[in-house]
Amino acid sequence: MKKATLPAKKTAKKKTAGPKATSATSPSRRIDSQIKAQGDWRGETLARIRGLIKEADPEVVEELKWGGVPVWSHAGIICTGETYKKVVKTTFAKGASLKDPKGLFNSSLEGNTRRAIDFAEGAKIDEKAFKALIREAIALNTSSAARKPR
């Protein structure tokens, strides 16, 4: 009579992280692709907004969240950039706490936290005022981060 043999014990494979993000898959490259894919005024407007954000803060971190929404951060979210059929929307995460002396905020005004700027086709961007909002959002983020207990 043949002796029954037990199947060899399977060793669990060690899970490893996926491949490191390459420059081709980085959020910045993916945002580049989104801008190019627009192929119209919306892509041009988003690219201009992005350029102004980077001018205001060369250390800004670009990310994609919520299914591919471009997000710019520095010690917290500064703003997002979304394209719609008739507008490019830039939503400031803490916009209600920002001074807006030039009245750039024209959307999401009813909320307690966020404020947004809708840029329609052909809209002129007040670059100086926009960069001031970016810098003010960063100042708010860094002051809030400094107050948080660690």
Residue, then its C-alpha position, 0 to 999 in steps of 0.5 A: m500500500k502506497k503511503a499518502t503524501l501531503p502536498a508541499k507546504k506553500t510559502a506565502k509570497k512576500k508582497t512587495a510594493g508596485p514599481k516606483a513611480t516613474s517620471a512617466t507616471s508621476p502626477s505632474r506628467r499625468i496632469d500634462s497629459q490631461i491638459k494636452a487631451q483637452g485640446d482647446w481653451r480649457g487645456e490652455t486655461l488649466a495650463r496657465i493656472r498651473g503655471l501661475i501656481k508654480e510661479a507663486d510657489p516653486e515648491v508646490v506639490e502636484e497630486l491627482k486625487w478623487g479620480g484624477v483631479p489635479v491638486w496643488s498642495h503646500a502644507g495642505i491643499i491649496c486648490t484644485g483644477e477641474t475642467y467642465k464644458k463651460v468653465v475651468k474651476t479652481t477651488f481653494a480648499k480654505g477659500a472662505s478664510l482668504k482675503d479676496p480684495k480683487g473679488l476673484f472668487n465667483s463660485s461656491l460662495e455659499g459654503n463655510t470653507r471652500r471658494a472657487i473661481d470659474f474661468a469661462e472661455g476667453a476670461k482674463i486672469d488677474e495674474k497678480a491677484f491670483k498669485a496673491l491668493i495662492r500665497e495667502a493660502i500657503a500662509l494659512n496652511t503653514s500657520s495652521a500646520a504650525r499650530k497642530p500638536r504633534 
